[in-house]
Amino acid sequence: MKQSQLFTKTRKEAPADEQAKNAELLIKGGFIHKEMAGVYAFLPLGLRVIEKIKGIIRDEMNSVGGQELYMTTLQPRDIWEKTDRWDDAKVDNWFKTKLKSGEELGVGLTHEEPIVDALIGNVSSYRDLPISVYQIQNKFRNELRAKSGILRGREFIMKDMYSFARTEEEHLKIYEEVAQAYHRVYKRLGIGHITYRTYADGGIFTKKFSDEFQTISGIGEDIIYLDEEKNIAVNKEIYTDENLAKLGLDKSKLVEKRSIEVGNIFPLESKYTDALDLYFTDENGEKKSIISGCYGIGVSRTMGVLAEIFSDDNGLIWPESVAPFKVHVLELGDSPEVMAAATELYNKLTAAGVEVLFDDRLEMSAGAKFADADLLGMPYRVVVSTRSMKENGVEVKKRTEEKGQIMTADALVDLVK
């Protein structure tokens, strides 16, 4: 992409009412646009990051047998009444709407009920199970006070997966496979070394423990207690001597940390399948309950976490796995020779399959281009200038390094490929 054709512009200041670092940086860089509190649009650069995160998640969900689908946002009231979750006294943080006929509908908060409803007519025999299905879509939550930028929104992008098994043992096998897939997701995103599986309260889903995946961060809203030897943590909400004993954790070895939740998985038992009359017939012709689980990753929230963690005073520092572009080429000066060399380099990198953002803006000073490059945070900054041409190459600097080096265009291609 040529930066002169990119409709978004960088900003020196974020909106005065925006307090979260992630949103400040993403707004200043032109990655997102704030529509209202808790509601953000993803602009071209931001959408590229979102799609990279989705791709990693999709890879790992497919690797454990997940089948992708896409459910509706509007949900009928009756299936929620069957599971006793329609009443706001039970679930109070979701949006509802009405048809012109007066019939009430739910606006997609979570999809346990609709997924189970969709399986009716498709699952009836033991031969039909196990099944794991997932989707990546917008969700809506009526947060009392949306805050923390894209970490906690009223509209957000989420991956939610649901598994259905014949036995508790079969369910646990799937559950652990998904947990390991989550670890691979966070490793590929660059936060695996600071993200921990964390025991937590099952909330509205189950009386058993749920599992959260918590990323260590000073701005986190959660408090966890971490066993650094076992790489396991417990959320403060279940931090009792009784629960620690159940989990086999030694209180004296736990370290208190602040963290941000980047994913969660819940055992659902047969609560929703039974309530919606979804059963299977076993080998002996007997009617049996279906054991299910749900598995969530906040996609847009994860983008916010990456912006919080991978940044400095100058701007963002995207991991290569999710960066909008791998290389940011800066053309410095308006001489025909420099312009021709920069364009040739851009074409060479693009032809080699390298994603490139080309700052070809003639009206921008060198200082402004450098500042924008730091703010946007691509992994490699490549400068084509009269000075670099005199040294028969281009200046290449990683975003994480202080100084660059001169190398030939061919050497650059080899490096970034």
Secondary structure, 3 states (H helix, E strand, C coil): CEHHHCCCCCCCCCCCCCCCHHHHHHHHCCCEEEEECCEEEECHHHHHHHHHHHHHHHHHHHHCCCEECCCCCEEEHHHHHHCCCCCCCCCCCCCEEECCCCCEEEECCCCHHHHHHHHCCCCCEHHHCCEEEEEEEEEECCCCCCECHHHECCEEEEEEEEEEECCHHHHHHHHHHHHHHHHHHHHHCCCHHHEEEEEECCCCCCCCCEEEEEEECCCCCEEEEEECCCCEEEEHHHCCHHHHHHHCCCHHHEEEEEEEEEEEEEEEECHHHHHCCCEEECCCCCEEECEEEEEEEEHHHHHHHHHHHCEECCEECCCCCCCCCCEEEEECCCCHHHHHHHHHHHHHHHHCCCCEEEECCCCCCHHHHHHHHHHHCCCEEEEECHHHHHCCCEEEEECCCCCCEEECHHHHHHHHC
